[in-house]
């Protein structure tokens, strides 16, 4: 069975949360998406930005696992798939990620519960919390 590489940068960095959504997912480890910047648009989002980088978690999952995750992420409604390059242990890999579909209501503040899930995921995976606080600060501007 072929496994799909998936790069998580927000809620799905939280290991128990992602495993609850996709039981067959296997955590590979912390990775970085070069030339991508984390944004907070009520939920996390990633946008292309030369010279920036976004830390996250590289996961492997089955096609069925991806379908389960698509349901939770609102694929086609709230997010869509994008294939990006991620750096893991010095090697570049192609990985699927989700990019937010903007609807015009992105300025709403993220919930404290959501931010805690993301922060906990960052802590579990040694992702710098400054990535989240910077995105939150930029969202508030």
N, C-alpha and C positions, 0 to 999 in steps of 0.2 A: 504494500500500500504506500503510495507516494504521499509525502507530508508536505504541507504548505507552510512556508515561512511567513510569519506574521509579526510585524513590529508594532508594539503597544507603547504609547507615550502618555496616557492619562489613566483613566479608571482601570483599564485592563493591565496596568503594571502591578496591581494588587493581586497577589498570587491566589488567595482563597476566593476572591471575587471572580477572577477569570476561570479558575477550576470549577466553580459552581456553574458558570455559564457553559463551559466547554470541558467536560470531564476528561476527554482524551488529549487535551493540550499538554505538551511537554515544554517546560521552561528550559530554554537554552542558556540565557544569561543576559546581562546588561550589554547593550549595544548603543551605538550613536548613529544618528542620521545626519550626515554632513549637508550643509547648505539648506537646512530646514530650521524654522523657528517655531517654538511653541507659542500658541495664542490661547487666550481664554475667552471664548464666546459663549457664555453660559456653561458650556462644556469645553473640554480641551479640543484644540484643533492644531494642525501643523500647516505652515505655509512655506513655500520656497523663499529662501533668503540667502544670497551669496555671503559666504564667510561665517554664517551662524551654524549652530549645531543643536540638535535636540537629543537628549538621552532618553532611553526607553528600554524595553525588554523585548528580546527576540524569543518568539514561541514557535513551535512546530505543531501542526494539527492536521487532521484528516479533512477531506472534502466535506464530510458530514459535520465535523466540528466547525468548519467555516460557515456552513449554512446556519448552524445554531447561533454563532456569533453575529452573523448578518441580521438575524431576527432581533437580537438585543440592541444592535447598533442602528437599527432602522435603515439598513442598506437600501439606497434608492430614494429614501424619504429625508432622513437626517444626515446621513453620511454616504459617501460612495467610495469604492475601492480605488486605490492608486498603488502603483508599483514604484518603489523607491530603492535607492541603494543605502545599505546600512553597513557600518563597520563593526565587526565582531572579532576580537582577538587578532587585530591587525589585517584582517581579510575582508574585502567587500563582498556583500551578498545582495541579491535582489530579494526584496520582501514586500509582501502586501501590507498596506496600512489603510486606515480610513481617513478621509478628508471631509470636513463638514460641508454640507450644502447650506448656503446662507439663505435665510428666509426673511431677514430684516429685523428679527427680534433678538439678535445676538448680544445686545448690550445688557440684557438682564444679568443680574449678579448670580454667580454659581451658589448653590446651597452649601451650607457648612458641612452637611453629611457628604456631599460629593467631594468637596475639597479634602475632607478627612480620608476618604477612600484613596484619593490620588496621593496625598501625603504619605499615608501608610504604605502604599505600593512603592513609592520612592524610597522610603526608609528600608523596606525589605530588600531592595535591589541596589542599594548604595547609589541612587540617583541624587545629584545635588538638589536639595530643596529650594535653592535659589532659582532654579529653573521655573518652578511653580510660582514663587513669590514675585519674580520679575514679570511673568505673564499676568498675574493678578494685578500688579501695580500698573502695567500698561493698559489693562482692561478698564481700570478706574479713571484713566485720563480722558 
